[in-house]
Amino acid sequence: MLENTKYPSTNFPRRKMRKLSQFLIPFTAIFHAFSTAWLEDWSAAQRPLLTSNETSCLTSYATRYDMVHGRNHVPIVTSDSADWPWEQPAISPMNSTAGEQWEFDGVSEDGTRAFIFGVYRDPNYAFLGTGNLRAYVEFVFDDGSRYAVVDYAEEAILTTCPGTGTRGVWRGPGFVYTFDVAEDMSTAQWAMESSEMNATVVMKSLSRARYPDNTMWHGNIQGNMAVLPHFFWAEPIPTAEVKVQVAVQSKMYSWTGVGGHERLWGAFNWRTCLRSLKIVRLQAGPFSLSLWEFGSGRDSNMTFSSAAMFENGEKVFGVAGISRGNPTAEIEEVKEGEKSFTLRKLYGGEGITTEHLEDRVTGIEICLEQPNQQLAWVFSVVFKKVGFEYVLTEGRGGTGYSGIVTGGRIEDSSAQEWAGPAFVEIMRLPDGDWWLLPDNYFE
């Protein structure tokens, strides 16, 4: 439970966005009614972050309109370094073109519930008068209801302390969003508190953090974070066991599943840097997998892909690199040396699909191959729910699906098939001009 903080009166409106079909209404806070016994087995792993005046702690502070005005160059982290914790801002100070985010997502074990949570330092919508500090959360529940809100914070504080980790706080009138990530990125927790909803999500990583090239983080390695021209990505938690606790509209929800946490930032907005994006995150028995694919907005034939699979927490497969071709094709193959993976979009199956976008995928299939070691794995995902969706123009936009994965290693007819939860996001940005987020590139 977060501290019940009071805020001074303000004329700044709380801006909300509710999407799709069914909405949940405000409720009287009942979060204390939850029993937290189901979290006790994780409590030892959640080390509280220091919030005192420890001189060894690194703190970043920003208010709603903080930024360098005009088209001015600012420092951007492009590669890891010993003095830059992954959860600290990669762009500081903010300018008028660049943006970054901290994102967490998860799906339930049965694939019928999902969440996405993100906080942002992003001035690209500042012309709307909302400021640069955005927070967004969306839940879909197994009864078909959903809750979604976008808030614009008055301040954002990120504090990193040696031996503990990083705490982020996005705060505004009547709401507070926080996240905590351990120094070794093995655990994380995010929470929100408002008059409408209270939520706490705990993550326990199933692997070490990874760089875009699939190098695993060890604490003494420095790696490149660039994936495309002007765009950067790192994955503190590729896959994690997730425990969710939510109170909304006098209802209480709790579930377990799989999720992850990523960092994304760019010198320009997504419309400028990206053409497309695909994300796959799944767990099936001893296997967990994270796959990302970024299509460039500057070069329509350039795609960066990175896939890593873990068995009982150890990486057993990884492919990463730049490829040429259409990143929106039905079948895509990515190779790195002798290794390769194929991602196939499935249509007309039993899975659910979007009702608003033109790419009506019902599931996916992933094949991983390592011929020199005679290893291969196949995983198929059937979509169960639309976790979130944003509709742009030209039938384009993005959809996040929750679903069920089945598959495993291909050995012989007796090979065991595993099942578990999966998260898939498929995004395609419009080719033409989009007035709300135009190309903002400059030399």
FENQUI-V931133 format. One line per field, one symbol per residue. phi: phi as a letter, one per 40 degrees, with the letter a starting at -180 (. if undefined). psi: psi as a letter, one per 40 degrees, with the letter a starting at -180 (. if undefined). burial: + if it has 9 or more other C-alpha atoms within 8 Angstrom, else -. A space follows every 50 residues. Layout:
phi=???
psi=???
burial=???
This chain:
phi=.cccccbccaccccbbbbbgcbbbcdacdbcccccbdccccbcccccccc bccdcccbbbbabdbcaccgcbcbcbcbacacbbcdccdcbaccbcbcaa abbbaabcccgbbaabbabbbaccbcccgcgbbbbaaabbbccgcabaab bbccabbbbbbdgbibbbbbbacgaabbabbcdcfcbaababaacbabab bbbbccaccbcdcgcccbgbbbbcbcbadgbbaabdbcaacbbbbbbaff bbbaababaaabbbaacbccdccbbaabbbbaaagccbabbbabccccbc bbbbbabbbbbfgbcbaabaicbbhccbccbbbbbagccabbbbcbbgcc ccacbbbccccbiabbbbbbdcbfbabbbbbbcbaccaabbbbggbiabb bbabbbiiccbaccdcbbbacabbbbbacccccbccacdbcac
psi=hihghiiiiiehihhihhiadhiiiiihhedeeihedeedeeddeghiih eafheeihhhhiidehihiigiiihhheiiidehideihehhiiaediii ihiiiiiideeeiiihhiiigheeedeeeeaegihhihihieeeiihhih ihidihhhhhhhecahhhhhiaheihhiihhidefdiihiiihaedihih hhhhieiiiiideehhheeeihihehdiheiiiigdgdiihhhhhihhfe ihiiiiaiaihihhiidiiddddidihhhhhihhbehiihhihhhhedhe ehhhihhhiihfehheihhiihiiaheeidhhhhihbeiiihhhhiieae iiiieeidggheiihhhhhgdeefiiihhhhhhdihdiihhbifeiaihh iiahiiaahhcaeehhhiiaiihhhhhhiidaihddgihfii.
burial=----------------------++-++-+-+--------------+--+- ------+--+--++-+++-----+----++-----+++--+-++++++++ ++++++++++++++++++++++++++----+++++++++++---++++++ +++++++++++--++++++++++-+++++++++-++++++++++++++++ ++++++++++++++--+-----++++++-+++++++++++++++++++++ -+--+++++++++++++++-++++++++++++++--+++++++++++--+ +++++++++++-+-+-+++++-+---+----+-+++--++++++++---- ++++--+--++++++++++++---+++++++++++++++-++--++++++ ++++++++++----+--+++++++++++++------++-----
